[in-house]
Every structure is written in C-alpha cells, then in structure tokens.
Amino acid sequence: METRHIVLVLVVLVTSVLLVRGVVGLLNGEIGTVARQAAIGLIVFTFGITLASRWDEVG
C-alpha cells in the first residue's frame, strides 16, 4: 500500500470518529460539540483529500 493511500485511510478514519462524536453530541443536545466536530472534521477531511490528491506534487 502506498503512503498516499495510508494517509487517505487515516483521514477517513479520523473524519469518521469526528462524525460519530458529532452525532453523539447532537443526541445529547450539545450544539457546541456538534459545531466543533463539524468544523474540525471539515478541515481535516479537506486537508487530507487535498494532500492525497496532490501527493506527487508535494513530495
């Protein structure tokens, strides 16, 4: 498995964990937690997908 695929798997895994935490926060009525998890998840997912797609250019 190439390194870029490992990075992509890690990004999807971290984003999934953040999604689960956001859903649990939503079910508990913790809007701040939901917003924080959504913001961080979006940043991590965007960065990871961009890094994986431009892997050859970066390094």
Secondary structure, DSSP 8 states (H G I E B T S, - for coil): --HHHHHHHHHHHHHHHHHHHHHHHHHTT-HHHHHHHHHHHHHHHHHHHHHHHTHHHH-
